[in-house]
Amino acid sequence: MITTQETRTRVRPVAGGRTGGWLLALSPLGYAAVIATMAGVYAGVGAFGSITRAQMDELGAGWFGSHLLVMLAGWVPAAGAVLIALALLDGEIRSGRWAAWATVALGAVGAITAIPDLVASAQLQDFTTATLGEDPRWGTSTSLLPLTFGACILQLVLLCAALWLSRTLRTTGLVMGVISLAVLVVVLFAAPYVPPFAIALLGCPVGIAWLRGLRSARRGPAGLS
């Protein structure tokens, strides 16, 4: 667990949550798989909203499979954030507990709500309009994008807040927290312009910093950033 003794730099050494660190650090690989899959499945297909009935029939299981892969890729950084937050709570931190608990709660809610989103994506395969974009269900699905995407970014913001407030990874928590907050604002107003893999790009440095902190903690008391 995280020690309660403060070093001369007043930074807490970290321990535990190794799996969470690796999940965040390697999360870009999941989205790399998504991009490669999308390139193959949707070759010759334009924007999703312009998909015709004939094109959807040709996609077949590829439509559902690609959306399932996107969901799984999103779960990886979310699970990593939850595991690190739990490690912080296990260390009995005094400051930032609310942010750590919020990180866990938001991760659980995100994992649960992702399933209905996946079901909705599967149901869209039976659209009867000229294009997918003309189906009312497609409009509803895209209108929820800023909320679902924003919740994923918010989870990282909360984790960074917990890392900073608990004096565990002060510099990483502050820098990545500010950057994640800026991305969150953009998502809320222009979600289509932010690629989904932004979640992994934001979480990766946090995961690397956490793993470096674990390594430093094994070597003895040292200030972490």
C-alpha positions in Angstrom: 0.0 0.0 0.0 1.0 3.6 -0.2 3.0 4.6 2.8 1.8 7.3 5.1 5.3 8.6 5.8 6.3 11.7 3.9 9.7 12.1 2.4 11.7 15.3 2.5 10.0 16.3 -0.8 6.6 15.6 0.8 5.7 13.2 -1.9 4.2 9.8 -1.2 5.9 6.8 -2.7 3.5 4.5 -4.5 3.0 0.8 -4.4 0.2 -1.5 -5.7 -2.0 -0.9 -8.8 0.7 -2.3 -11.1 -1.9 -3.8 -13.4 -3.7 -0.4 -13.6 -0.4 1.3 -14.6 0.2 -1.2 -17.4 -3.4 -0.9 -18.7 -3.0 2.9 -19.0 0.5 2.7 -20.4 -0.4 0.2 -23.1 -3.9 1.6 -23.8 -2.8 3.2 -27.1 -2.2 -0.3 -28.5 -5.9 -1.1 -28.1 -6.8 2.0 -30.2 -4.1 1.1 -32.7 -6.0 -2.2 -33.1 -9.2 -0.3 -33.5 -7.7 1.9 -36.2 -6.3 -1.1 -38.1 -9.7 -2.9 -37.9 -11.6 0.1 -39.0 -9.3 0.7 -42.0 -10.0 -2.9 -43.1 -13.7 -3.2 -42.3 -14.8 0.2 -43.6 -12.5 0.4 -46.7 -14.4 2.3 -49.4 -17.1 3.5 -46.9 -17.5 7.2 -46.1 -18.9 8.7 -42.9 -21.1 6.4 -40.9 -24.1 8.6 -41.5 -23.8 8.1 -45.2 -23.8 4.3 -45.1 -26.5 2.9 -47.4 -28.6 -0.2 -46.9 -26.5 -2.1 -49.4 -23.3 -1.1 -47.7 -24.6 -2.2 -44.3 -25.5 -5.6 -45.7 -21.9 -5.9 -47.0 -20.5 -4.9 -43.6 -22.5 -7.6 -41.9 -20.9 -8.7 -38.6 -18.0 -6.3 -39.2 -20.3 -3.4 -38.0 -21.0 -5.0 -34.6 -17.5 -6.4 -34.3 -15.8 -3.0 -34.8 -18.1 -1.4 -32.3 -17.4 -4.1 -29.8 -13.7 -3.6 -30.3 -14.1 0.2 -29.7 -15.9 -0.5 -26.5 -13.2 -2.9 -25.3 -10.5 -0.4 -26.2 -12.3 2.2 -24.1 -12.6 -0.2 -21.1 -8.8 -0.6 -21.0 -7.9 2.9 -19.8 -11.0 3.1 -17.7 -10.1 -0.1 -15.9 -6.5 1.2 -15.4 -7.7 4.4 -13.8 -10.0 2.5 -11.5 -7.2 0.1 -10.3 -4.9 3.0 -9.6 -7.6 4.9 -7.8 -8.2 1.8 -5.7 -4.5 1.5 -4.9 -4.6 5.1 -3.7 -7.6 4.4 -1.4 -5.9 1.2 -0.1 -3.0 3.4 0.9 -5.3 5.4 3.2 -4.6 8.8 1.6 -6.0 11.7 3.5 -6.4 14.2 0.7 -8.1 13.5 -2.6 -10.1 10.5 -1.4 -13.2 12.0 -3.0 -11.5 12.2 -6.3 -10.3 8.6 -6.1 -13.8 7.4 -5.2 -15.3 9.5 -8.0 -12.8 7.9 -10.4 -13.9 4.4 -9.3 -17.6 5.3 -9.5 -17.4 6.9 -12.9 -15.5 3.9 -14.2 -18.2 1.6 -13.0 -21.0 3.7 -14.5 -19.1 4.0 -17.8 -18.7 0.2 -18.1 -22.4 -0.4 -17.4 -23.7 2.2 -19.8 -21.3 1.1 -22.6 -23.4 -2.1 -22.9 -26.7 -0.4 -23.9 -24.7 1.7 -26.4 -23.3 -1.4 -28.0 -26.8 -2.9 -28.2 -28.1 0.3 -29.8 -25.3 0.1 -32.4 -26.3 -3.5 -33.2 -30.0 -2.4 -33.6 -29.0 0.2 -36.1 -28.0 -2.5 -38.5 -31.7 -3.0 -39.4 -32.3 0.6 -40.5 -34.8 1.0 -43.4 -34.1 4.6 -44.5 -32.0 5.5 -47.5 -28.9 6.1 -45.4 -28.1 5.4 -41.8 -27.9 9.1 -41.0 -31.6 9.4 -41.8 -32.7 7.0 -39.1 -33.8 8.9 -36.0 -32.0 6.4 -33.8 -28.7 7.5 -35.4 -29.4 11.1 -34.4 -30.0 10.1 -30.8 -26.9 8.0 -30.7 -24.6 10.8 -32.0 -26.2 13.3 -29.7 -25.1 11.3 -26.7 -21.5 11.2 -27.9 -20.3 14.3 -26.0 -21.7 12.9 -22.8 -20.2 9.4 -23.1 -16.9 10.6 -24.4 -16.8 13.4 -21.9 -17.3 10.9 -19.0 -14.2 9.0 -20.1 -12.1 12.1 -20.1 -13.6 13.3 -16.8 -12.5 10.0 -15.2 -8.9 10.8 -16.1 -9.3 14.4 -14.8 -10.5 13.0 -11.4 -7.7 10.5 -11.3 -5.1 13.2 -11.9 -6.8 15.3 -9.2 -6.4 12.4 -6.8 -2.8 11.9 -7.7 -2.0 15.6 -7.2 -4.1 16.1 -4.0 -2.6 13.0 -2.3 0.9 14.1 -3.2 1.5 10.8 -4.9 2.4 12.1 -8.4 2.2 15.8 -8.1 3.7 16.9 -11.4 2.0 14.2 -13.5 -1.3 14.8 -11.8 -1.2 18.6 -12.3 0.1 18.6 -15.9 -2.0 15.7 -17.3 -5.0 16.9 -15.3 -4.9 20.4 -16.9 -4.4 18.9 -20.3 -7.3 16.4 -19.8 -9.5 19.2 -18.6 -8.8 21.2 -21.7 -9.6 18.2 -23.9 -12.8 17.7 -21.9 -14.0 21.3 -22.7 -13.3 20.7 -26.4 -15.3 17.4 -26.3 -18.3 19.0 -24.7 -18.5 21.5 -27.5 -17.0 19.7 -30.5 -16.8 16.0 -29.7 -16.7 14.9 -33.4 -13.4 16.7 -33.8 -11.7 14.8 -31.0 -10.5 11.2 -31.9 -11.5 8.5 -29.5 -7.8 7.5 -29.0 -7.3 10.8 -27.2 -8.4 8.9 -24.1 -5.4 6.6 -24.5 -3.0 9.4 -25.3 -4.0 11.2 -22.1 -3.9 8.0 -19.9 -0.6 6.6 -21.2 1.7 9.2 -19.5 -0.2 8.7 -16.2 0.3 4.9 -16.5 4.0 5.3 -17.3 4.5 7.7 -14.4 2.8 5.3 -12.0 5.0 2.4 -13.1 8.1 4.6 -12.7 6.8 5.5 -9.2 6.5 1.8 -8.3 10.0 1.2 -9.5 11.4 4.1 -7.5 9.5 3.0 -4.4 11.2 -0.4 -4.5 14.6 1.3 -4.7 13.9 3.3 -1.5 12.4 6.7 -0.5 12.6 9.1 -3.3 10.6 12.0 -4.6 8.2 11.2 -7.4 6.7 13.5 -9.9 
